[in-house]
Amino acid sequence: MKKAGFKPNSPHTYDEMFESATNFCAAGSALAIAGLARTALDPAQADAIAMPAPGKDPDTAATAYGAATWKWACGHHQ
């Protein structure tokens, strides 16, 4: 997530965000997770969410989040 430009808002950490990401696995696909993430990545909400992607295109950041979450947090390595 760090490579995709996400930065956890204090007091949150990358490890905590990884653990939280497993909650998105029930969405069923990387695309579905990206859609959920895109809703939260509205730049106007950057201070209100645990892990914004400041300065990044919200669509690109959401796609990266969906792919990484599906692969690493949900265990779909293929």
C-alpha positions as CSV (number, residue, x, y, z in Angstrom):
1,M,0.0,0.0,0.0
2,K,3.0,2.3,0.7
3,K,4.0,1.9,-3.0
4,A,0.5,2.9,-4.1
5,G,0.8,6.2,-2.2
6,F,-1.4,5.3,0.9
7,K,-0.3,6.9,4.2
8,P,-2.0,5.9,7.4
9,N,-3.4,8.7,9.5
10,S,-2.1,8.7,13.0
11,P,-2.6,6.6,15.2
12,H,-3.3,4.0,12.5
13,T,-0.5,1.8,11.1
14,Y,0.1,-0.2,7.9
15,D,-0.2,-3.4,9.9
16,E,-3.6,-2.3,11.3
17,M,-4.7,-1.4,7.8
18,F,-3.7,-4.8,6.5
19,E,-5.7,-6.5,9.2
20,S,-8.7,-4.3,8.5
21,A,-8.4,-5.0,4.7
22,T,-9.3,-8.7,5.3
23,N,-12.9,-7.4,6.0
24,F,-13.2,-6.5,2.3
25,C,-12.5,-10.1,1.2
26,A,-16.2,-10.9,1.3
27,A,-16.8,-8.4,-1.5
28,G,-15.7,-11.2,-3.8
29,S,-13.2,-9.6,-6.2
30,A,-10.5,-7.0,-6.6
31,L,-12.9,-4.9,-8.7
32,A,-15.5,-4.9,-6.0
33,I,-13.0,-4.0,-3.3
34,A,-11.7,-1.2,-5.6
35,G,-15.3,0.2,-5.8
36,L,-15.6,0.2,-2.1
37,A,-12.3,1.9,-1.7
38,R,-13.1,4.5,-4.3
39,T,-16.0,5.7,-2.2
40,A,-13.7,6.4,0.7
41,L,-10.9,8.0,-1.4
42,D,-12.8,11.2,-2.1
43,P,-10.1,13.8,-1.6
44,A,-12.5,15.8,0.6
45,Q,-12.4,12.9,3.1
46,A,-8.6,12.6,3.3
47,D,-8.5,13.7,7.0
48,A,-11.5,11.6,8.0
49,I,-10.4,8.1,6.8
50,A,-7.7,5.9,8.3
51,M,-5.6,5.6,5.2
52,P,-5.9,8.2,2.5
53,A,-3.8,8.4,-0.7
54,P,-2.8,12.1,-0.7
55,G,-1.9,13.5,-4.1
56,K,-2.9,10.3,-5.9
57,D,-5.7,9.9,-8.5
58,P,-8.5,8.3,-6.5
59,D,-9.4,5.9,-9.2
60,T,-5.8,4.7,-9.6
61,A,-5.4,4.5,-5.8
62,A,-8.6,2.5,-5.4
63,T,-7.6,0.1,-8.2
64,A,-4.2,-0.5,-6.5
65,Y,-5.9,-1.0,-3.2
66,G,-8.4,-3.5,-4.6
67,A,-5.7,-5.5,-6.3
68,A,-3.3,-5.5,-3.4
69,T,-6.1,-6.4,-0.9
70,W,-7.4,-9.2,-3.0
71,K,-3.9,-10.6,-3.5
72,W,-2.3,-10.2,-0.1
73,A,-5.1,-9.8,2.5
74,C,-7.5,-12.2,0.8
75,G,-4.9,-14.7,-0.4
76,H,-5.7,-14.8,-4.1
77,H,-2.2,-14.9,-5.5
78,Q,-3.1,-15.8,-9.0
